[in-house]
Amino acid sequence: MEAPTTSTTEATTSEVLVRADEIEKTYGSNLPFTRSVPVLTGANLEIRAGEIVGIVGGNGSGKSTLMNILVGVLKQDSGAVERTGTVGWCPQEPLLYDRLTVTETFRLFGSGYGMTAEEIDEAKRRFASKLDFEQYLDYRIDQLSGGNRQKINLSIALMHDPDVLMLDEPYTGFDWETYLIFWDLADELAADGTAVVMISHLIEEQSRLDRIYEVRDGHVYDVTERESETEATTGERRRKADE
Amino acid sequence: MNRTTTAFSIGIKEQARNYVLVALLVVLPVSFITLAFAVTQDVEMPVRTLVDGETATVMRGMPEVHGVIMTPITSALIAGLAGLFLMREAKDTDGRLAVAGYRAWQVIAARFGVLAAITLIVTGVSVGVMLVDFQPEYLWWFVAAMLVVSVTYGLIGMLVGAVFNRLAGMWLMLILPMLDIGLFQDPLFIQSEPDWWMKLFPGYWPVRVMVDTGLTTDVDTALSLVWATGYLLLVAVLAIGVYYRATQAS
């Protein structure tokens, strides 16, 4: 098994921003008589600037594991991850500090991103206005509803205008209006050259995605073309049926 | 403001809103220390301590001895729980700070700074409440030993938080100072020198200093304070390593 490597460089042109090569990950335990669970057994993928990429797969297939490795919060057992540019990460469970206010949360993470106080304030107002949480800026995170908490979770991932945005089911708890705003936002970001990667369960969303990766049996399959082929095949079949 | 300062100042605000911790800080010193002085029968008891470098027994009032023991128990208990809460929360969320660009040492400095600040307050309150009823012979030696045992327990709380969940961790951090300081190191219970395994507990060296500098007129335990500090440094290195592992990519 080769030693895992991870590298991060500056984004320059519209090219591959994230590349995963032969990623392997097994969840194990040092305790005797416990089971090791291999999750990824040689996953490869590429994420390009300006793409909206969906990661799909069954429950327990390893989608979140793959995303956590791509983000860098989980270390792969072997294989390499290359990242170019800055990353924004919106985890499935909002990883926020319950007793901080929304404003303090922006300050804490904005400082990490290296933003100035003015830039943090501007980002906070921009997202509060777009996602409609202006009235909650002085509320503590644990006083917010699940949907509003998720809006903050998403905004924190976006506030520094990252080159790559990694979203793990980002719309959980959103009302329909916010859901549509989210997709407008994703389209805007992709148009500006941001690579948007999201774990998705919803079939109807797949038409909005430029590329779809399916995690299955420990591998990652690019099923975008297969979907097109299936569509073409289905169209052909219908045409023949019509004749 | 740099990252460490931001994370530290926001961390302090976060802990100040931890009502369990604030309630413990208000209720425990009065209920443990003041009540210990109030309800303990005022009789002379034999107390094991060091005199001219030798283990000896001196006669002291039971309320004073009880006060000397209950003060570090209170402080260690609150600091231990603070360390536990810090680690539990950090385990869940501090990894996201790393993705946002915080260096490991910046988060570690901020979190351990918050724990140090809490421990200072806890020690100050505990000693302050004790001083209402009892004045140690050498106050600053006593305070130094109090700080060492409190910080040590705060760090042990962090270690416990890395391994156990919140409920199990709370039980452990409630029981450990009671057993260590309140039983194994209490000179009223253990009249002779404690067994070797009792000396492995974090309270052994600091409590020797507190009994000596609180109840006798000479300082015979300067070396014990050095050992206590060594123990603290060892636990600190462990806690930093465990914290690093718990919050970084695994």
Interface residues (C-beta under 8 A of the other chain):
Chain A: V71 G72 V73 L74 K75 V87 W89 P91 L95 L96 Y97 R99 L100 E104 R107 L108 F109 S111 G112 Y113 G114 R140 I156
Chain B: M1 N2 R3 T6 A7 I10 K13 E14 R17 N18 E89 D92 T93 G95 R96 L97 A98 V99 A100 G101 Y102 A249 S250
